[in-house]
Amino acid sequence: MSNKQIAEKLFLSERTVETHRKNIFRKTNTASVIGLVKYAYEHKLI
């Protein structure tokens, strides 16, 4: 989903969603959604 779509569903600003997404990538040391899925799988989060 795009930042705008997520923001609309959660009643947040698009900028807030962008910041949260950026922080998740930084904390997991990933650069893409695929990297994030791989991280989640390796750490048994999914």
MODELLER restraints for C-alpha pairs under 7 A, 6 or more apart:
rsr = mdl.restraints
at = mdl.atoms
rsr.add(forms.Gaussian(group=physical.xy_distance, feature=features.Distance(at['CA:3:A'], at['CA:14:A']), mean=5.69, stdev=0.5))
rsr.add(forms.Gaussian(group=physical.xy_distance, feature=features.Distance(at['CA:3:A'], at['CA:17:A']), mean=5.86, stdev=0.5))
rsr.add(forms.Gaussian(group=physical.xy_distance, feature=features.Distance(at['CA:3:A'], at['CA:18:A']), mean=6.14, stdev=0.5))
rsr.add(forms.Gaussian(group=physical.xy_distance, feature=features.Distance(at['CA:4:A'], at['CA:14:A']), mean=5.31, stdev=0.5))
rsr.add(forms.Gaussian(group=physical.xy_distance, feature=features.Distance(at['CA:7:A'], at['CA:13:A']), mean=5.54, stdev=0.5))
rsr.add(forms.Gaussian(group=physical.xy_distance, feature=features.Distance(at['CA:7:A'], at['CA:14:A']), mean=5.20, stdev=0.5))
rsr.add(forms.Gaussian(group=physical.xy_distance, feature=features.Distance(at['CA:7:A'], at['CA:17:A']), mean=6.17, stdev=0.5))
rsr.add(forms.Gaussian(group=physical.xy_distance, feature=features.Distance(at['CA:25:A'], at['CA:31:A']), mean=5.92, stdev=0.5))
rsr.add(forms.Gaussian(group=physical.xy_distance, feature=features.Distance(at['CA:30:A'], at['CA:36:A']), mean=5.90, stdev=0.5))
rsr.add(forms.Gaussian(group=physical.xy_distance, feature=features.Distance(at['CA:40:A'], at['CA:46:A']), mean=5.91, stdev=0.5))
